[in-house]
Amino acid sequence: MKTHLLMIGRTDEAWLGTGIAEYFKRITRYIPFQDMVIADIKKGKNTTETIVKEKEGELILKQVSAGDILVLLDENGKQLTSREFSSFVEKQMVGGVRNLFFVIGGAYGFSDAVYARADHKLGLSRMTFSHQMVRLIFAEQLYRAMSILNNEPYHHD
């Protein structure tokens, strides 16, 4: 199984980029992993939030094929513990999934088309984080999940 993280817009803060890159490197020790940045659509005076979400949604959906699993990282998604998340990832791995896509949306969220295509919605917290912070938090959690699945001492209950 190859795991992908789709992100709208690039990471602006160097310190975040350093942390994200570190966890991406750690993740690739366990599984094939690819991070993909989709250019964000700028909201202009004639561009509504809905139009931005729809254009970003089209770019997201172009990356995903019919048999792929699409997981949205969404503020209203199901919240899991780290162990539950590791079980979720393991279930995808043993279930014969070829491509597992996690998606961090843009500033205005996801389009209706992306929600309709999604197989799962996961929430990282009831708190709100910047989209750039979510990248680091999610990368750490994916690394943590892999360390749990490999019975390594990174995670402590």
PyRosetta script that sets phi, psi and omega in degrees:
from pyrosetta import init, pose_from_sequence

init()
pose = pose_from_sequence("MKTHLLMIGRTDEAWLGTGIAEYFKRITRYIPFQDMVIADIKKGKNTTETIVKEKEGELILKQVSAGDILVLLDENGKQLTSREFSSFVEKQMVGGVRNLFFVIGGAYGFSDAVYARADHKLGLSRMTFSHQMVRLIFAEQLYRAMSILNNEPYHHD")
pose.set_psi(1, 134.4)
pose.set_omega(1, 174.2)
pose.set_phi(2, -103.4)
pose.set_psi(2, 134.2)
pose.set_omega(2, -179.7)
pose.set_phi(3, -106.6)
pose.set_psi(3, 135.4)
pose.set_omega(3, -178.4)
pose.set_phi(4, -123.9)
pose.set_psi(4, 145.2)
pose.set_omega(4, 170.0)
pose.set_phi(5, -121.3)
pose.set_psi(5, 111.1)
pose.set_omega(5, 176.1)
pose.set_phi(6, -92.9)
pose.set_psi(6, 133.0)
pose.set_omega(6, -178.6)
pose.set_phi(7, -133.1)
pose.set_psi(7, 138.5)
pose.set_omega(7, 175.8)
pose.set_phi(8, -89.0)
pose.set_psi(8, 122.7)
pose.set_omega(8, 178.0)
pose.set_phi(9, 81.3)
pose.set_psi(9, 156.0)
pose.set_omega(9, -178.1)
pose.set_phi(10, -87.1)
pose.set_psi(10, 163.4)
pose.set_omega(10, 176.9)
pose.set_phi(11, -82.8)
pose.set_psi(11, 120.4)
pose.set_omega(11, -175.9)
pose.set_phi(12, -84.6)
pose.set_psi(12, -36.1)
pose.set_omega(12, -174.4)
pose.set_phi(13, -84.4)
pose.set_psi(13, 124.4)
pose.set_omega(13, -177.8)
pose.set_phi(14, -60.7)
pose.set_psi(14, -40.7)
pose.set_omega(14, -178.1)
pose.set_phi(15, -64.5)
pose.set_psi(15, -36.2)
pose.set_omega(15, 175.8)
pose.set_phi(16, -68.2)
pose.set_psi(16, -43.2)
pose.set_omega(16, 179.0)
pose.set_phi(17, -57.6)
pose.set_psi(17, -39.5)
pose.set_omega(17, 178.9)
pose.set_phi(18, -63.9)
pose.set_psi(18, -45.9)
pose.set_omega(18, 179.3)
pose.set_phi(19, -65.6)
pose.set_psi(19, -43.4)
pose.set_omega(19, 179.2)
pose.set_phi(20, -61.1)
pose.set_psi(20, -46.8)
pose.set_omega(20, -179.7)
pose.set_phi(21, -60.7)
pose.set_psi(21, -38.0)
pose.set_omega(21, 178.9)
pose.set_phi(22, -62.3)
pose.set_psi(22, -47.0)
pose.set_omega(22, -180.0)
pose.set_phi(23, -70.2)
pose.set_psi(23, -35.8)
pose.set_omega(23, 175.4)
pose.set_phi(24, -59.5)
pose.set_psi(24, -42.2)
pose.set_omega(24, 179.1)
pose.set_phi(25, -63.0)
pose.set_psi(25, -42.3)
pose.set_omega(25, 179.5)
pose.set_phi(26, -65.0)
pose.set_psi(26, -40.6)
pose.set_omega(26, -178.8)
pose.set_phi(27, -60.6)
pose.set_psi(27, -40.2)
pose.set_omega(27, -176.2)
pose.set_phi(28, -67.9)
pose.set_psi(28, -10.4)
pose.set_omega(28, 172.7)
pose.set_phi(29, -69.7)
pose.set_psi(29, -22.3)
pose.set_omega(29, -174.3)
pose.set_phi(30, -106.6)
pose.set_psi(30, -41.9)
pose.set_omega(30, -172.9)
pose.set_phi(31, -141.7)
pose.set_psi(31, 155.1)
pose.set_omega(31, 170.6)
pose.set_phi(32, -63.9)
pose.set_psi(32, 128.6)
pose.set_omega(32, -174.0)
pose.set_phi(33, -140.7)
pose.set_psi(33, 138.6)
pose.set_omega(33, 177.6)
pose.set_phi(34, -136.7)
pose.set_psi(34, 129.3)
pose.set_omega(34, 172.3)
pose.set_phi(35, -100.1)
pose.set_psi(35, 140.2)
pose.set_omega(35, -176.3)
pose.set_phi(36, -134.0)
pose.set_psi(36, 125.3)
pose.set_omega(36, 178.4)
pose.set_phi(37, -104.1)
pose.set_psi(37, 126.3)
pose.set_omega(37, 175.8)
pose.set_phi(38, -103.5)
pose.set_psi(38, 128.7)
pose.set_omega(38, -179.0)
pose.set_phi(39, -56.8)
pose.set_psi(39, 133.6)
pose.set_omega(39, 178.0)
pose.set_phi(40, -75.4)
pose.set_psi(40, 149.9)
pose.set_omega(40, 178.1)
pose.set_phi(41, -93.2)
pose.set_psi(41, 124.1)
pose.set_omega(41, -178.4)
pose.set_phi(42, -78.8)
pose.set_psi(42, 139.0)
pose.set_omega(42, 177.1)
pose.set_phi(43, -86.6)
pose.set_psi(43, 116.1)
pose.set_omega(43, 176.9)
pose.set_phi(44, -102.4)
pose.set_psi(44, -175.9)
pose.set_omega(44, -177.7)
pose.set_phi(45, -67.4)
pose.set_psi(45, -24.4)
pose.set_omega(45, 178.8)
pose.set_phi(46, -104.3)
pose.set_psi(46, 7.4)
pose.set_omega(46, -178.9)
pose.set_phi(47, -113.4)
pose.set_psi(47, 117.2)
pose.set_omega(47, -179.8)
pose.set_phi(48, -83.4)
pose.set_psi(48, 166.4)
pose.set_omega(48, 175.7)
pose.set_phi(49, -59.4)
pose.set_psi(49, -38.4)
pose.set_omega(49, 179.4)
pose.set_phi(50, -62.4)
pose.set_psi(50, -42.6)
pose.set_omega(50, 179.0)
pose.set_phi(51, -64.7)
pose.set_psi(51, -41.7)
pose.set_omega(51, 177.9)
pose.set_phi(52, -59.9)
pose.set_psi(52, -48.2)
pose.set_omega(52, -179.8)
pose.set_phi(53, -61.2)
pose.set_psi(53, -40.8)
pose.set_omega(53, -179.2)
pose.set_phi(54, -65.9)
pose.set_psi(54, -42.9)
pose.set_omega(54, 179.2)
pose.set_phi(55, -66.7)
pose.set_psi(55, -43.6)
pose.set_omega(55, 176.5)
pose.set_phi(56, -63.4)
pose.set_psi(56, -39.3)
pose.set_omega(56, 178.8)
pose.set_phi(57, -60.3)
pose.set_psi(57, -41.8)
pose.set_omega(57, 177.6)
pose.set_phi(58, -60.8)
pose.set_psi(58, -41.6)
pose.set_omega(58, 179.3)
pose.set_phi(59, -66.8)
pose.set_psi(59, -37.1)
pose.set_omega(59, 176.8)
pose.set_phi(60, -65.0)
pose.set_psi(60, -50.0)
pose.set_omega(60, -174.7)
pose.set_phi(61, -66.4)
pose.set_psi(61, -24.1)
pose.set_omega(61, 176.1)
pose.set_phi(62, -65.5)
pose.set_psi(62, -23.5)
pose.set_omega(62, -176.9)
pose.set_phi(63, -83.8)
pose.set_psi(63, -17.3)
pose.set_omega(63, -170.3)
pose.set_phi(64, -108.4)
pose.set_psi(64, 132.8)
pose.set_omega(64, 177.3)
pose.set_phi(65, -97.1)
pose.set_psi(65, 171.3)
pose.set_omega(65, -174.1)
pose.set_phi(66, -56.8)
pose.set_psi(66, -42.6)
pose.set_omega(66, -176.5)
pose.set_phi(67, -86.5)
pose.set_psi(67, -1.8)
pose.set_omega(67, -178.3)
pose.set_phi(68, -76.7)
pose.set_psi(68, 151.8)
pose.set_omega(68, 175.6)
pose.set_phi(69, -97.1)
pose.set_psi(69, 128.2)
pose.set_omega(69, -178.2)
pose.set_phi(70, -112.7)
pose.set_psi(70, 118.9)
pose.set_omega(70, -179.2)
pose.set_phi(71, -117.3)
pose.set_psi(71, 118.8)
pose.set_omega(71, 178.4)
pose.set_phi(72, -90.3)
pose.set_psi(72, 132.8)
pose.set_omega(72, 171.8)
pose.set_phi(73, -90.3)
pose.set_psi(73, 102.8)
pose.set_omega(73, -166.6)
pose.set_phi(74, -131.6)
pose.set_psi(74, 139.0)
pose.set_omega(74, -177.6)
pose.set_phi(75, -59.3)
pose.set_psi(75, -23.1)
pose.set_omega(75, 179.3)
pose.set_phi(76, -101.5)
pose.set_psi(76, 10.1)
pose.set_omega(76, -179.4)
pose.set_phi(77, -77.2)
pose.set_psi(77, 168.8)
pose.set_omega(77, 179.3)
pose.set_phi(78, -66.3)
pose.set_psi(78, 132.3)
pose.set_omega(78, 179.6)
pose.set_phi(79, -95.6)
pose.set_psi(79, 132.6)
pose.set_omega(79, -178.6)
pose.set_phi(80, -121.7)
pose.set_psi(80, 154.0)
pose.set_omega(80, 169.3)
pose.set_phi(81, -74.7)
pose.set_psi(81, 170.2)
pose.set_omega(81, 177.9)
pose.set_phi(82, -62.1)
pose.set_psi(82, -39.7)
pose.set_omega(82, 177.5)
pose.set_phi(83, -66.2)
pose.set_psi(83, -41.6)
pose.set_omega(83, 177.7)
pose.set_phi(84, -63.8)
pose.set_psi(84, -39.3)
pose.set_omega(84, 177.7)
pose.set_phi(85, -64.4)
pose.set_psi(85, -41.0)
pose.set_omega(85, 178.3)
pose.set_phi(86, -63.3)
pose.set_psi(86, -36.5)
pose.set_omega(86, 176.5)
pose.set_phi(87, -66.5)
pose.set_psi(87, -38.3)
pose.set_omega(87, 176.5)
pose.set_phi(88, -60.2)
pose.set_psi(88, -47.4)
pose.set_omega(88, 179.9)
pose.set_phi(89, -63.4)
pose.set_psi(89, -43.6)
pose.set_omega(89, 179.6)
pose.set_phi(90, -60.7)
pose.set_psi(90, -41.4)
pose.set_omega(90, 178.9)
pose.set_phi(91, -59.9)
pose.set_psi(91, -39.5)
pose.set_omega(91, 178.1)
pose.set_phi(92, -66.7)
pose.set_psi(92, -39.7)
pose.set_omega(92, -178.1)
pose.set_phi(93, -64.5)
pose.set_psi(93, -47.3)
pose.set_omega(93, -177.5)
pose.set_phi(94, -80.0)
pose.set_psi(94, -14.4)
pose.set_omega(94, -179.9)
pose.set_phi(95, -82.0)
pose.set_psi(95, 3.4)
pose.set_omega(95, 176.8)
pose.set_phi(96, 80.3)
pose.set_psi(96, 18.5)
pose.set_omega(96, 177.7)
pose.set_phi(97, -68.4)
pose.set_psi(97, 130.3)
pose.set_omega(97, 179.1)
pose.set_phi(98, -83.2)
pose.set_psi(98, -42.5)
pose.set_omega(98, -178.2)
pose.set_phi(99, -134.2)
pose.set_psi(99, 125.2)
pose.set_omega(99, 177.4)
pose.set_phi(100, -113.2)
pose.set_psi(100, 115.8)
pose.set_omega(100, -178.3)
pose.set_phi(101, -106.7)
pose.set_psi(101, 123.0)
pose.set_omega(101, 168.3)
pose.set_phi(102, -103.0)
pose.set_psi(102, 139.6)
pose.set_omega(102, -175.8)
pose.set_phi(103, -129.6)
pose.set_psi(103, 129.2)
pose.set_omega(103, 170.9)
pose.set_phi(104, -104.9)
pose.set_psi(104, 115.5)
pose.set_omega(104, -175.4)
pose.set_phi(105, -75.8)
pose.set_psi(105, -178.6)
pose.set_omega(105, 178.5)
pose.set_phi(106, -81.8)
pose.set_psi(106, -171.3)
pose.set_omega(106, -175.5)
pose.set_phi(107, -60.8)
pose.set_psi(107, -26.3)
pose.set_omega(107, -176.4)
pose.set_phi(108, -103.9)
pose.set_psi(108, 6.7)
pose.set_omega(108, 178.0)
pose.set_phi(109, 90.7)
pose.set_psi(109, -154.2)
pose.set_omega(109, -174.7)
pose.set_phi(110, -108.4)
pose.set_psi(110, 153.2)
pose.set_omega(110, 175.6)
pose.set_phi(111, -75.6)
pose.set_psi(111, 163.6)
pose.set_omega(111, 176.7)
pose.set_phi(112, -59.8)
pose.set_psi(112, -35.9)
pose.set_omega(112, -179.8)
pose.set_phi(113, -64.7)
pose.set_psi(113, -38.5)
pose.set_omega(113, 178.7)
pose.set_phi(114, -69.3)
pose.set_psi(114, -42.7)
pose.set_omega(114, 176.7)
pose.set_phi(115, -60.2)
pose.set_psi(115, -40.8)
pose.set_omega(115, -179.3)
pose.set_phi(116, -64.5)
pose.set_psi(116, -35.2)
pose.set_omega(116, -178.2)
pose.set_phi(117, -81.3)
pose.set_psi(117, -22.1)
pose.set_omega(117, -173.7)
pose.set_phi(118, -61.6)
pose.set_psi(118, 140.0)
pose.set_omega(118, 175.1)
pose.set_phi(119, -90.2)
pose.set_psi(119, -30.7)
pose.set_omega(119, -179.0)
pose.set_phi(120, -147.8)
pose.set_psi(120, 153.8)
pose.set_omega(120, 170.9)
pose.set_phi(121, -127.3)
pose.set_psi(121, 124.7)
pose.set_omega(121, 178.0)
pose.set_phi(122, -119.6)
pose.set_psi(122, 140.6)
pose.set_omega(122, 175.5)
pose.set_phi(123, -108.6)
pose.set_psi(123, 139.5)
pose.set_omega(123, 179.8)
pose.set_phi(124, -86.9)
pose.set_psi(124, -25.3)
pose.set_omega(124, -177.6)
pose.set_phi(125, -171.0)
pose.set_psi(125, 161.9)
pose.set_omega(125, 172.3)
pose.set_phi(126, -79.2)
pose.set_psi(126, -13.8)
pose.set_omega(126, 175.8)
pose.set_phi(127, -79.0)
pose.set_psi(127, 161.5)
pose.set_omega(127, 176.4)
pose.set_phi(128, -100.9)
pose.set_psi(128, 132.2)
pose.set_omega(128, 176.4)
pose.set_phi(129, -119.7)
pose.set_psi(129, 155.6)
pose.set_omega(129, 173.0)
pose.set_phi(130, -65.3)
pose.set_psi(130, 154.4)
pose.set_omega(130, -179.7)
pose.set_phi(131, -61.3)
pose.set_psi(131, -30.9)
pose.set_omega(131, 179.1)
pose.set_phi(132, -73.5)
pose.set_psi(132, -37.3)
pose.set_omega(132, 176.8)
pose.set_phi(133, -66.1)
pose.set_psi(133, -36.6)
pose.set_omega(133, -180.0)
pose.set_phi(134, -58.7)
pose.set_psi(134, -35.2)
pose.set_omega(134, 179.1)
pose.set_phi(135, -58.5)
pose.set_psi(135, -47.0)
pose.set_omega(135, -179.8)
pose.set_phi(136, -67.7)
pose.set_psi(136, -45.7)
pose.set_omega(136, -178.9)
pose.set_phi(137, -61.9)
pose.set_psi(137, -45.4)
pose.set_omega(137, 179.9)
pose.set_phi(138, -65.9)
pose.set_psi(138, -43.9)
pose.set_omega(138, -179.7)
pose.set_phi(139, -58.6)
pose.set_psi(139, -42.1)
pose.set_omega(139, 178.3)
pose.set_phi(140, -63.8)
pose.set_psi(140, -41.0)
pose.set_omega(140, -179.0)
pose.set_phi(141, -68.4)
pose.set_psi(141, -36.0)
pose.set_omega(141, 176.7)
pose.set_phi(142, -67.1)
pose.set_psi(142, -41.7)
pose.set_omega(142, 175.0)
pose.set_phi(143, -61.6)
pose.set_psi(143, -44.1)
pose.set_omega(143, 179.1)
pose.set_phi(144, -60.0)
pose.set_psi(144, -43.9)
pose.set_omega(144, 179.3)
pose.set_phi(145, -58.7)
pose.set_psi(145, -43.3)
pose.set_omega(145, -179.6)
pose.set_phi(146, -66.9)
pose.set_psi(146, -37.5)
pose.set_omega(146, 178.5)
pose.set_phi(147, -68.2)
pose.set_psi(147, -35.0)
pose.set_omega(147, 176.3)
pose.set_phi(148, -64.6)
pose.set_psi(148, -47.0)
pose.set_omega(148, -178.6)
pose.set_phi(149, -63.1)
pose.set_psi(149, -25.1)
pose.set_omega(149, 179.9)
pose.set_phi(150, -100.8)
pose.set_psi(150, 13.6)
pose.set_omega(150, 177.0)
pose.set_phi(151, 53.6)
pose.set_psi(151, 40.7)
pose.set_omega(151, 178.6)
pose.set_phi(152, -96.7)
pose.set_psi(152, 158.3)
pose.set_omega(152, -170.6)
pose.set_phi(153, -80.9)
pose.set_psi(153, 12.0)
pose.set_omega(153, -177.9)
pose.set_phi(154, -63.9)
pose.set_psi(154, -43.3)
pose.set_omega(154, -176.6)
pose.set_phi(155, -92.3)
pose.set_psi(155, 135.3)
pose.set_omega(155, 177.3)
pose.set_phi(156, -122.9)
pose.set_psi(156, 128.6)
pose.set_omega(156, 176.9)
pose.set_phi(157, -85.2)
pose.dump_pdb("model.pdb")
